[in-house]
Amino acid sequence: MRGAMLHAPGDIRVEQRADPKIEQPTDAVIRLAATCVCGSDLWPYRGIEPVTGPAPMGHEYVGIVEEVGSEVRSIRPGQFVVGSFFASDNTCEICRAGYQSSCIHRELMGPLGAQAEYLRVPLADGTLVATPEVPSDDLVPSLLAASDVLGTGWFGAVAAEAGPGKTVVVVGDGAVGLLAVLAAKQLGAERIIAMSRHEPRQKLAIAYGATDIVTERGDAGVARIKELTGGLGAHSVVEAVGTQESMMQAIRATRPGGHVGYVGVAHGVTLPGEELFFSHAHLHGGPAPVRRFLPELIDLICNREIDPGKVFDLELPLDQAAEGYRAMDERRAIKALLRP
């Protein structure tokens, strides 16, 4: 099969790889209907994370089940399925508490390489959720978004306790941040402030429910949030970038007693203990337990109540994966969808 491989920073190639096979009785193999490039894929692409290439790439996926192992009970060939970037058994004590991305048997999907034609999914019963029927093609982008960025933005909003009567700030205007806006709207937030400097992303944020746009960053951004909230700060802040500046901007924009939901993959983030102590801010986040939310998100999508697929503003054949990476790296695209 064909699959994207990262050989070195900036060097993505689509090459022939071995077809995946059932290796464990709990595995499934799916034929991918769509996959995509994630913002977190840009860390190794830019050389910020070490590259020990050639390495398979991609961890977001939807498709048709081709084959299942002998112990798989809830998934069968022919079903259209959505999975998360962590495989999980969905039965351990941690999973049952709603933190499948910390499952005691978890497996990270990235090394298996979802930017390909086929994918082996471990722990298929706990990882994959089938749609009610094979969806129409126009729903595929939204279902693909549920595999990571929608579930991650949703977890950020839930961790920030977005809800009725709340003012929610979203730091970050990538796909996760934009879908955190959508999630905050769905959760009933009264006011949603998106922090963005890019007009196309601002327009999508407004379409998803943002009531205000703040273009300032850092201390100036915090000052603007304070100005918009009577000097108090927001009840709920979603941090969807993962840098030192974005994390401190999120914490400082939160009112005493407020909540920060951090879902940007942290790189070089250190928290000043004394400032945190006196902030009275609640911090909760980490790798999103997307599997917790998948049944609800799939229902919302299949019933056409939400359209998270709008974050894909570039669609390419898998063979042009390198252009998808370039476009996102250069901020010419919010998120690139790849069709195998």
Secondary structure in CASP SS format (residue, H / E / C, confidence):
PFRMAT SS
TARGET T0000
AUTHOR 0000-0000-0000
METHOD secondary structure of the structure
MODEL  1
M C 1.00
R E 1.00
G E 1.00
A E 1.00
M E 1.00
L E 1.00
H E 1.00
A E 1.00
P C 1.00
G C 1.00
D E 1.00
I E 1.00
R E 1.00
V E 1.00
E E 1.00
Q E 1.00
R C 1.00
A C 1.00
D C 1.00
P C 1.00
K C 1.00
I C 1.00
E C 1.00
Q C 1.00
P C 1.00
T C 1.00
D C 1.00
A E 1.00
V E 1.00
I E 1.00
R E 1.00
L E 1.00
A E 1.00
A E 1.00
T E 1.00
C E 1.00
V C 1.00
C C 1.00
G H 1.00
S H 1.00
D H 1.00
L H 1.00
W H 1.00
P H 1.00
Y H 1.00
R C 1.00
G C 1.00
I C 1.00
E C 1.00
P C 1.00
V C 1.00
T C 1.00
G C 1.00
P C 1.00
A E 1.00
P E 1.00
M C 1.00
G C 1.00
H C 1.00
E C 1.00
Y E 1.00
V E 1.00
G E 1.00
I E 1.00
V E 1.00
E E 1.00
E E 1.00
V E 1.00
G C 1.00
S C 1.00
E C 1.00
V C 1.00
R C 1.00
S C 1.00
I C 1.00
R C 1.00
P C 1.00
G C 1.00
Q C 1.00
F E 1.00
V E 1.00
V E 1.00
G C 1.00
S C 1.00
F C 1.00
F E 1.00
A E 1.00
S C 1.00
D C 1.00
N C 1.00
T C 1.00
C C 1.00
E H 1.00
I H 1.00
C H 1.00
R H 1.00
A C 1.00
G C 1.00
Y C 1.00
Q H 1.00
S H 1.00
S H 1.00
C C 1.00
I C 1.00
H C 1.00
R C 1.00
E E 1.00
L E 1.00
M C 1.00
G H 1.00
P H 1.00
L H 1.00
G C 1.00
A C 1.00
Q C 1.00
A E 1.00
E C 1.00
Y E 1.00
L E 1.00
R E 1.00
V E 1.00
P C 1.00
L C 1.00
A H 1.00
D H 1.00
G H 1.00
T H 1.00
L C 1.00
V E 1.00
A E 1.00
T C 1.00
P C 1.00
E C 1.00
V C 1.00
P C 1.00
S C 1.00
D H 1.00
D H 1.00
L H 1.00
V H 1.00
P H 1.00
S H 1.00
L H 1.00
L H 1.00
A H 1.00
A H 1.00
S C 1.00
D C 1.00
V H 1.00
L H 1.00
G H 1.00
T H 1.00
G H 1.00
W H 1.00
F H 1.00
G H 1.00
A H 1.00
V H 1.00
A H 1.00
A C 1.00
E C 1.00
A C 1.00
G C 1.00
P E 1.00
G C 1.00
K C 1.00
T E 1.00
V E 1.00
V E 1.00
V E 1.00
V E 1.00
G C 1.00
D C 1.00
G C 1.00
A H 1.00
V H 1.00
G H 1.00
L H 1.00
L H 1.00
A H 1.00
V H 1.00
L H 1.00
A H 1.00
A H 1.00
K H 1.00
Q H 1.00
L C 1.00
G C 1.00
A E 1.00
E C 1.00
R E 1.00
I E 1.00
I E 1.00
A E 1.00
M E 1.00
S C 1.00
R C 1.00
H C 1.00
E H 1.00
P H 1.00
R H 1.00
Q H 1.00
K H 1.00
L H 1.00
A H 1.00
I H 1.00
A H 1.00
Y H 1.00
G C 1.00
A C 1.00
T C 1.00
D E 1.00
I E 1.00
V E 1.00
T C 1.00
E C 1.00
R C 1.00
G H 1.00
D H 1.00
A H 1.00
G H 1.00
V H 1.00
A H 1.00
R H 1.00
I H 1.00
K H 1.00
E H 1.00
L H 1.00
T C 1.00
G C 1.00
G C 1.00
L C 1.00
G C 1.00
A E 1.00
H E 1.00
S E 1.00
V E 1.00
V E 1.00
E E 1.00
A C 1.00
V C 1.00
G C 1.00
T C 1.00
Q H 1.00
E H 1.00
S H 1.00
M H 1.00
M H 1.00
Q H 1.00
A H 1.00
I H 1.00
R H 1.00
A C 1.00
T E 1.00
R E 1.00
P E 1.00
G E 1.00
G E 1.00
H E 1.00
V E 1.00
G E 1.00
Y E 1.00
V C 1.00
G C 1.00
V C 1.00
A C 1.00
H C 1.00
G C 1.00
V C 1.00
T C 1.00
L C 1.00
P C 1.00
G H 1.00
E H 1.00
E H 1.00
L H 1.00
F H 1.00
F H 1.00
S H 1.00
H C 1.00
A C 1.00
H E 1.00
L E 1.00
H E 1.00
G E 1.00
G C 1.00
P C 1.00
A C 1.00
P C 1.00
V H 1.00
R H 1.00
R H 1.00
F H 1.00
L H 1.00
P H 1.00
E H 1.00
L H 1.00
I H 1.00
D H 1.00
L H 1.00
I H 1.00
C H 1.00
N C 1.00
R C 1.00
E C 1.00
I C 1.00
D C 1.00
P H 1.00
G H 1.00
K H 1.00
V H 1.00
F C 1.00
D C 1.00
L E 1.00
E E 1.00
L E 1.00
P E 1.00
L H 1.00
D H 1.00
Q H 1.00
A H 1.00
A H 1.00
E H 1.00
G H 1.00
Y H 1.00
R H 1.00
A H 1.00
M H 1.00
D H 1.00
E C 1.00
R C 1.00
R C 1.00
A C 1.00
I C 1.00
K C 1.00
A E 1.00
L E 1.00
L E 1.00
R E 1.00
P C 1.00
END
